[in-house]
Amino acid sequence: MNTDDRRTAGFKERTRLGEARETFLAALSPHERTVERPLADADGCALAEPAVALADVPGYDRAAVDGFAVRARDTFGASRRSPNVLRVADETVEPNIAVRVHTGSDLPDGADAVVMVEDTDRLGDELEVFDALAEGENVGDRGEDVEEGDQLFDVGHELRPSDLGLLRSVGADSVSVYERPTVAVIPTGEELVESDPSPGEIIETNGLTVTRLVERWGGDASYRDIVVDDPDLLREALESNLDHDVIVTTGGSSVGERDLIPDVVSELGEVVVHGVALKPGHPVALGVVEETPIVMLPGYPVACVVNAFQFLRPVLKHVGHLTERPLPTVEARLTRKLPSSPGTRTFARVRLAYDEGEPLAEPTRTSGSGILSSVALSDGWVVVPEGVEGYDEGDTVAVEGWEWSA
């Protein structure tokens, strides 16, 4: 369909959300750039090589309790009524000799057990022992936590703060990881200004929102200047950012006279999907230019956010070797009816409240894709599948907490 026909007809067909996402991701390849990062700068990065322990943890046999290091055989037969008496020394454990230790202390030479301090009574240099021990009792063995050569994490594992601590404990100072995917964020539209809008003008917000989402999702975002609705300027903006792993535009993705982005992408490469059966935000478009994915988000703020989650987030995770995890959800009871259009996946914004500990979902809006406050003042959204005609008051629904996502 040529440009004029498309604008006259609008969207006769809309691709289902799951199909659109799968089709687009199938056309993309992850980047293969790696970098050696210090552990302190590797949080959230995906490993490019397996992480292997360089040392035992702990690196020595250690006392697991406060008490006295002993030979287990020297405690045989000890009891409260008939304690064994040992002599206390400073360093080496020998027959009938005990050495004072604390939790985590290096186990002295000659010792093979530790008697807890509460099971002893010290009288000068003599120690009464009231408990018979087995060899190895109350002792943490060398390598008990991790043994040298153990593979700790596979390629692709996303590093968490606890992982970084473990890697430091086994002797690592840095790790080989995939570079964070780079994303160029290009806001478009004649009506957009940075500040002080006149009648008919709007302060640009989508670029700021999307940039911060990209950073939260593990990418490095570049927030570009506003580009007006001119095909030559749009073409120049796209071509000058093809060195990024992903380009995302906001605005101009529909079929109106000023919706030029899909046409420009089609001239430079291929539009894979245009028009998706979701609400709000069906005019999203997805394309590829010189192997660089182009995510064309609608200009209405709510539609922009919804589509960023549904398309930009999985694309970013895919090209950056990062794991796309389900959004955190809360099961809640609807406080009123939640309508939906059959055949369209609807993202209905809700606010959470609690009644004696029971989560309640109060719908804020199911329509109004330009009302940004309906997202900012909500706690999440309820996803109504294509085959469901809404939910009734009192139904239990899953509220996806989009602000908590990573």
Buried (B, 14 or more C-beta within 10 A) or exposed (E): EEBEEBBEEEBEEBBBBEEBBEEBBEBBEBBEEBBEBEBEEBBBBBBBEEBBBEBBBBBEBBBBBBBBBBBBEBBEEBEEEEBBEBEBBEEEBBEBBBBBBEEEBBBBEBBBBBBBBEBBEBEEEEBBBBBBBEEBBBBBBBBBBBEBEBEBBEEBBBBEEEBBEBBEBBEBEBBBBBBBBBBBBBBBBBBBEEEEEEEEEBEBBBBEBBBEBBEBBBBBBBBBEBBBBBEEBBBEBBEEBBEBBBBBBBBBBBBEEBBBBBBBBBEBBEBBBBBBBBBBBBBBBBBBBEEBBBBBBBBBBBBBBBBBBBBBBBBBBBBBBBEBEEBBBBEBBBBEEBEBBEEBBBBBBBBBEEEEEEBBBBBBBBEBBBBBEBBEEBBBBBBBEBEEEBBEEEBEBBBBBBEEBE
